[in-house]
Amino acid sequence: MDEVTKVPEYKLFINPNDLKELKRDLWNDDPVPGRLTIEGKRLEIDLSYRGSHIRDLEKKSYQIAFYKPKAFRGANIIHLNAEYMDPSLIRNKLSFDFFSDIGVLSPKSRHVFFTQNGKSEGVYLEIESVDENFLRRRNLPKGSIFYALDGDANFSLMSELDKETKKSLRLGYEKKCGDRQEDYYLEEMIFNINTLSNSEFERGIQKYVNVDKYLRWIAGVIFTSNYDGFVHNYALYRNGETCLFEIIPWDYDATWGRDVNGKPMEADYVPIDGFNTLTSRILGVDSFRKKYVKLLKEIMSQQFTLDYMVPRVEQLLELIRPYVLRDPYKNKEIEQFDKEMDVIKEYMIGRRNYLKRMMVSIE
């Protein structure tokens, strides 16, 4: 566990006219120019709002594209998340780190303190963009990346949104990198997920999906309890060498015992066997289901324990607490912030008990 002792400050300077234009329409994705100073480095940037329902919140989240220079620390784009609905401000990072610990490709993230034209905007989470640079920084083979935008990214032939047959199997996805041929590979995978017979599925699906990685991702969703994780809140990466898809988590603030509105979430709210077409079919195969249960047991004895997680939670909370006191949107909620360790511990205890009961029924 890396020791981090200070939260870096990100200082944004933006022309008042450009700031007025940015605020004029929350749903306009057109960026405005600005200058961002990070640890003494001055960067010309383009700034826009990010997210869907979170744009209505008092504390905004942003996407930053580097303009001059075109890249900074190997990235063209970063995301600054307000984490406004999470009283702890750490659940997203805690989840990404957890996924990484159990062997799932996951974005890197760190907390920063953000100011705008000299005014404190508070604690934010900087999140690495999942794009071709994400692959390059990890020395991974080139391939395609598709973002799951909404409930139509459900691995089904049926639309989650209008309950009819999809007009395109790319519905619900936005391609971030990859050529036109990659669209075909995505459609081919989804088609075969739904049409391979039961006798063909065990062998056939392994031509399209890295099943081991997928099982680890399911486990990550299940342990963190991301309710939306099975139909969006993820990205797909098709490895150009193996030609197999694997899955990358995204937007994991509604986890570890709190829902998307920051309200308490029951420990048994997200079912152990998930709910999308691919998960259902994979866990319907006896050999895959046994591997899944074995993986759950391993993680529950190693990473998903209080001994393993509590020091990580404590470190994050202690790191950002002085900055939360300077956050104009969160400093009045410091009493709740100080209780979040107990909320996460209570969730973990309840979730462990639930999973132990349910593993017996799916073995």
C-alpha positions as CSV (number, residue, x, y, z in Angstrom):
1,M,0.0,0.0,0.0
2,D,1.6,3.2,-1.2
3,E,2.0,6.0,1.4
4,V,0.6,9.3,0.2
5,T,1.0,12.2,2.6
6,K,-0.3,15.2,0.7
7,V,-3.2,16.1,-1.6
8,P,-1.9,18.1,-4.7
9,E,-3.6,21.4,-5.5
10,Y,-5.1,22.0,-9.0
11,K,-5.6,25.7,-9.7
12,L,-7.9,26.6,-12.6
13,F,-8.0,30.1,-14.1
14,I,-10.8,30.8,-16.5
15,N,-12.0,34.0,-18.2
16,P,-15.2,35.2,-16.5
17,N,-16.9,35.3,-19.9
18,D,-15.9,31.7,-20.6
19,L,-17.1,30.7,-17.2
20,K,-20.4,32.4,-17.8
21,E,-20.7,30.5,-21.1
22,L,-19.9,27.2,-19.3
23,K,-22.6,27.8,-16.8
24,R,-25.2,28.9,-19.4
25,D,-26.1,25.3,-20.4
26,L,-25.2,22.4,-18.1
27,W,-25.9,19.9,-20.9
28,N,-23.7,21.5,-23.5
29,D,-20.6,19.4,-23.9
30,D,-18.7,22.1,-25.9
31,P,-15.6,23.0,-23.9
32,V,-14.3,26.4,-22.9
33,P,-10.6,27.4,-22.6
34,G,-8.8,27.8,-19.3
35,R,-5.4,27.5,-17.7
36,L,-4.6,24.8,-15.1
37,T,-1.6,24.9,-12.8
38,I,-0.6,21.5,-11.4
39,E,2.3,21.3,-9.0
40,G,3.9,24.5,-10.6
41,K,3.3,23.4,-14.2
42,R,1.0,25.7,-16.2
43,L,-1.2,24.0,-18.8
44,E,-3.6,25.4,-21.4
45,I,-6.7,23.3,-21.3
46,D,-10.3,22.8,-22.6
47,L,-12.8,22.4,-19.8
48,S,-16.4,20.9,-19.9
49,Y,-18.9,19.4,-17.5
50,R,-19.1,15.6,-17.3
51,G,-21.6,13.1,-16.1
52,S,-25.4,12.8,-16.5
53,H,-27.6,13.3,-13.4
54,I,-24.6,14.8,-11.5
55,R,-24.6,17.9,-13.6
56,D,-27.6,19.2,-11.6
57,L,-25.6,19.0,-8.4
58,E,-24.2,22.0,-6.7
59,K,-20.6,20.8,-6.9
60,K,-19.8,20.1,-10.6
61,S,-17.6,17.4,-12.1
62,Y,-15.4,18.2,-15.1
63,Q,-13.5,16.7,-18.0
64,I,-10.2,18.4,-18.8
65,A,-8.5,18.0,-22.2
66,F,-4.9,19.2,-22.4
67,Y,-4.4,21.7,-25.2
68,K,-0.9,23.1,-24.8
69,P,0.9,20.8,-24.3
70,K,-1.3,18.2,-25.9
71,A,-0.5,15.7,-23.1
72,F,0.5,15.8,-19.5
73,R,1.9,12.8,-17.7
74,G,1.0,10.7,-20.7
75,A,-2.7,11.7,-20.7
76,N,-4.6,13.8,-23.2
77,I,-7.7,13.8,-21.0
78,I,-8.4,13.5,-17.3
79,H,-11.7,13.6,-15.3
80,L,-12.2,15.5,-12.1
81,N,-15.1,14.0,-10.1
82,A,-16.8,16.0,-7.3
83,E,-17.9,12.8,-5.6
84,Y,-20.7,15.0,-4.2
85,M,-23.2,12.3,-3.2
86,D,-20.6,10.2,-1.4
87,P,-20.2,11.4,2.2
88,S,-16.7,9.8,2.4
89,L,-15.5,11.1,-1.0
90,I,-13.4,7.9,-1.2
91,R,-15.7,5.1,-2.5
92,N,-14.8,5.5,-6.2
93,K,-11.1,5.3,-5.5
94,L,-11.5,2.6,-2.9
95,S,-13.3,0.5,-5.6
96,F,-10.9,1.1,-8.4
97,D,-8.0,0.1,-6.1
98,F,-9.9,-3.0,-5.0
99,F,-10.5,-4.1,-8.6
100,S,-6.8,-3.6,-9.3
101,D,-5.9,-5.7,-6.3
102,I,-8.0,-8.6,-7.5
103,G,-6.6,-8.6,-11.0
104,V,-9.0,-6.4,-13.0
105,L,-7.8,-3.6,-15.3
106,S,-8.8,-0.4,-13.5
107,P,-8.3,3.3,-13.8
108,K,-5.8,5.0,-11.6
109,S,-7.1,7.8,-9.4
110,R,-6.0,10.3,-6.8
111,H,-7.6,13.0,-4.7
112,V,-6.8,16.6,-5.5
113,F,-7.8,20.0,-4.1
114,F,-9.4,22.2,-6.8
115,T,-9.6,25.9,-7.0
116,Q,-11.3,28.1,-9.6
117,N,-10.1,31.7,-10.1
118,G,-8.8,31.6,-6.6
119,K,-12.0,30.2,-5.0
120,S,-11.9,26.9,-3.3
121,E,-14.0,24.2,-5.0
122,G,-12.9,21.5,-2.7
123,V,-11.8,17.9,-2.8
124,Y,-12.0,16.1,-6.1
125,L,-11.0,12.7,-7.5
126,E,-8.8,12.8,-10.5
127,I,-9.6,9.7,-12.6
128,E,-7.5,8.4,-15.5
129,S,-9.3,8.4,-18.8
130,V,-9.8,4.9,-20.3
131,D,-8.5,5.3,-23.9
132,E,-5.5,4.4,-26.0
133,N,-3.2,6.2,-23.5
134,F,-4.6,3.9,-20.8
135,L,-3.3,1.0,-22.8
136,R,0.0,2.7,-23.7
137,R,0.8,3.5,-20.1
138,R,0.4,-0.2,-19.2
139,N,2.3,-1.5,-22.2
140,L,-0.9,-3.4,-23.3
141,P,-1.5,-4.4,-26.9
142,K,-3.4,-2.0,-29.0
143,G,-7.1,-2.7,-29.4
144,S,-10.5,-1.1,-29.1
145,I,-12.2,0.5,-26.1
146,F,-16.0,0.9,-25.9
147,Y,-17.6,2.9,-23.1
148,A,-20.9,1.5,-21.8
149,L,-23.2,4.6,-21.7
150,D,-26.5,3.3,-20.6
151,G,-28.7,0.3,-19.9
152,D,-28.5,-0.9,-23.5
153,A,-25.0,-2.1,-22.8
154,N,-26.6,-5.2,-21.3
155,F,-25.0,-7.8,-23.6
156,S,-28.6,-8.6,-24.8
157,L,-30.4,-8.5,-28.1
158,M,-33.2,-6.6,-26.4
159,S,-33.0,-3.0,-25.4
160,E,-33.1,-2.3,-21.7
161,L,-34.6,1.1,-22.4
162,D,-37.5,0.5,-24.8
163,K,-37.9,-3.3,-24.2
164,E,-37.7,-4.0,-28.0
165,T,-35.2,-5.8,-30.2
166,K,-32.2,-3.6,-30.6
167,K,-31.8,-1.9,-34.0
168,S,-28.1,-2.1,-33.6
169,L,-26.0,-4.3,-31.3
170,R,-23.7,-1.3,-30.7
171,L,-26.6,0.5,-28.8
172,G,-25.4,1.6,-25.4
173,Y,-21.7,1.9,-26.4
174,E,-19.4,4.7,-27.5
175,K,-16.2,3.8,-29.2
176,K,-13.2,5.6,-27.7
177,C,-10.5,4.0,-29.9
178,G,-10.2,1.3,-32.6
179,D,-11.0,1.1,-36.3
180,R,-14.3,0.3,-38.0
181,Q,-13.6,-3.4,-37.9
182,E,-13.8,-3.3,-34.1
183,D,-17.5,-2.4,-34.4
184,Y,-18.0,-5.8,-36.1
185,Y,-16.1,-7.6,-33.3
186,L,-18.3,-6.1,-30.7
187,E,-21.5,-7.0,-32.5
188,E,-20.3,-10.5,-33.2
189,M,-19.6,-11.0,-29.5
190,I,-23.0,-9.8,-28.4
191,F,-24.7,-11.9,-31.1
192,N,-22.9,-15.0,-30.1
193,I,-23.6,-14.4,-26.4
194,N,-27.2,-14.6,-27.2
195,T,-27.3,-17.3,-29.8
196,L,-24.8,-20.0,-28.9
197,S,-26.6,-23.1,-27.7
198,N,-26.0,-24.3,-24.2
199,S,-23.8,-27.2,-25.5
200,E,-21.7,-24.7,-27.6
201,F,-21.5,-21.9,-25.1
202,E,-18.7,-23.1,-22.7
203,R,-16.2,-23.5,-25.6
204,G,-17.7,-20.8,-27.9
205,I,-17.7,-17.9,-25.5
206,Q,-13.9,-18.3,-24.9
207,K,-13.3,-17.2,-28.5
208,Y,-14.7,-13.7,-27.6
209,V,-14.4,-13.1,-23.9
210,N,-11.5,-13.5,-21.4
211,V,-13.6,-15.5,-19.0
212,D,-11.1,-15.5,-16.1
213,K,-11.0,-11.7,-16.3
214,Y,-14.7,-11.5,-16.6
215,L,-15.2,-13.6,-13.5
216,R,-12.8,-11.4,-11.6
217,W,-14.8,-8.3,-12.7
218,I,-18.1,-9.9,-11.6
219,A,-16.5,-10.6,-8.2
220,G,-15.4,-6.9,-8.0
221,V,-19.0,-5.7,-8.7
222,I,-20.4,-8.2,-6.2
223,F,-18.0,-7.2,-3.4
224,T,-18.3,-3.5,-3.9
225,S,-22.1,-3.7,-4.6
226,N,-22.4,-1.4,-7.6
227,Y,-26.0,-1.9,-8.6
228,D,-25.6,-0.3,-12.0
229,G,-22.4,-2.2,-12.7
230,F,-23.9,-5.0,-14.8
231,V,-25.6,-2.8,-17.4
232,H,-23.3,0.2,-17.6
233,N,-20.5,1.8,-15.5
234,Y,-17.9,-0.1,-17.4
235,A,-15.7,-0.1,-20.5
236,L,-14.9,-3.0,-22.8
237,Y,-11.3,-3.5,-24.1
238,R,-10.6,-5.9,-26.9
239,N,-7.0,-7.0,-26.7
240,G,-5.5,-6.8,-30.2
241,E,-3.2,-9.8,-29.5
242,T,-5.6,-12.3,-27.8
243,C,-8.6,-10.9,-29.7
244,L,-10.6,-11.3,-26.4
245,F,-12.7,-8.7,-24.6
246,E,-12.2,-7.8,-21.0
247,I,-14.0,-5.3,-18.9
248,I,-12.9,-2.2,-17.0
249,P,-14.9,-0.7,-14.1
250,W,-16.1,3.0,-14.2
251,D,-18.1,5.2,-11.8
252,Y,-18.0,3.3,-8.6
253,D,-19.0,6.0,-6.0
254,A,-22.3,4.3,-5.2
255,T,-20.7,1.3,-3.4
256,W,-19.5,0.1,0.0
257,G,-22.9,0.5,1.6
258,R,-24.3,3.6,0.0
259,D,-26.4,4.0,-3.2
260,V,-26.3,6.6,-6.0
261,N,-28.1,9.1,-3.8
262,G,-25.7,8.6,-0.9
263,K,-28.3,6.7,1.1
264,P,-27.6,3.5,3.1
265,M,-27.7,0.4,0.9
266,E,-28.6,-3.0,2.3
267,A,-25.8,-5.5,2.3
268,D,-27.9,-8.0,0.3
269,Y,-29.2,-5.4,-2.3
270,V,-27.0,-6.6,-5.2
271,P,-27.5,-10.4,-5.9
272,I,-24.5,-12.7,-5.9
273,D,-25.2,-13.9,-9.5
274,G,-25.6,-10.4,-10.9
275,F,-28.1,-9.4,-13.7
276,N,-27.0,-9.2,-17.3
277,T,-27.2,-11.7,-20.1
278,L,-23.5,-12.5,-20.3
279,T,-23.2,-13.0,-16.5
280,S,-26.3,-15.2,-16.5
281,R,-24.9,-17.4,-19.3
282,I,-21.4,-17.7,-17.9
283,L,-22.6,-18.6,-14.4
284,G,-25.0,-21.1,-16.1
285,V,-22.0,-23.1,-17.1
286,D,-21.0,-25.5,-14.3
287,S,-17.2,-25.2,-14.7
288,F,-17.4,-21.4,-14.8
289,R,-19.7,-21.2,-11.8
290,K,-17.3,-23.4,-9.8
291,K,-14.4,-21.1,-10.7
292,Y,-16.5,-18.1,-9.7
293,V,-17.3,-19.5,-6.3
294,K,-13.7,-20.5,-5.7
295,L,-12.6,-16.9,-6.7
296,L,-15.2,-15.4,-4.3
297,K,-13.8,-17.5,-1.5
298,E,-10.2,-16.6,-2.3
299,I,-11.0,-12.8,-2.3
300,M,-13.1,-13.1,0.8
301,S,-10.1,-14.7,2.6
302,Q,-7.5,-12.2,1.2
303,Q,-8.7,-8.8,0.0
304,F,-12.3,-8.5,1.2
305,T,-11.5,-8.6,4.9
306,L,-11.5,-6.0,7.6
307,D,-7.8,-6.5,8.2
308,Y,-7.0,-5.8,4.6
309,M,-9.5,-3.0,3.8
310,V,-9.6,-1.0,7.1
311,P,-6.0,0.3,6.9
312,R,-6.7,1.4,3.3
313,V,-9.9,3.2,4.2
314,E,-8.2,4.9,7.2
315,Q,-5.3,6.1,5.1
316,L,-7.6,7.7,2.5
317,L,-9.9,9.3,5.1
318,E,-6.9,10.7,7.1
319,L,-5.3,12.0,3.9
320,I,-8.2,14.0,2.7
321,R,-9.8,15.1,6.0
322,P,-7.9,18.4,6.3
323,Y,-8.9,19.2,2.8
324,V,-12.6,18.3,3.4
325,L,-12.5,21.0,6.1
326,R,-11.6,23.5,3.4
327,D,-14.3,22.2,1.0
328,P,-17.1,24.7,0.8
329,Y,-19.6,22.0,-0.2
330,K,-18.6,19.4,2.3
331,N,-17.1,21.1,5.4
332,K,-20.4,21.3,7.2
333,E,-20.8,17.5,6.8
334,I,-17.5,16.6,8.6
335,E,-19.4,14.8,11.3
336,Q,-20.9,12.4,8.8
337,F,-17.5,12.1,7.1
338,D,-16.0,11.0,10.4
339,K,-18.6,8.2,10.6
340,E,-18.0,6.7,7.2
341,M,-15.4,4.3,8.4
342,D,-18.0,2.6,10.6
343,V,-20.5,2.6,7.6
344,I,-18.0,0.8,5.4
345,K,-17.1,-1.7,8.1
346,E,-20.7,-2.4,8.8
347,Y,-21.3,-2.9,5.1
348,M,-18.4,-5.3,4.8
349,I,-19.5,-7.4,7.8
350,G,-23.1,-7.6,6.4
351,R,-21.9,-8.3,2.8
352,R,-19.6,-11.1,4.0
353,N,-22.4,-12.8,5.9
354,Y,-24.8,-12.5,2.9
355,L,-22.2,-13.9,0.4
356,K,-21.3,-16.8,2.7
357,R,-25.0,-17.8,2.8
358,M,-25.5,-17.4,-0.9
359,M,-22.4,-19.3,-2.0
360,V,-23.9,-22.4,-0.6
361,S,-26.9,-22.1,-2.9
362,I,-25.0,-21.5,-6.1
363,E,-22.1,-24.0,-5.7
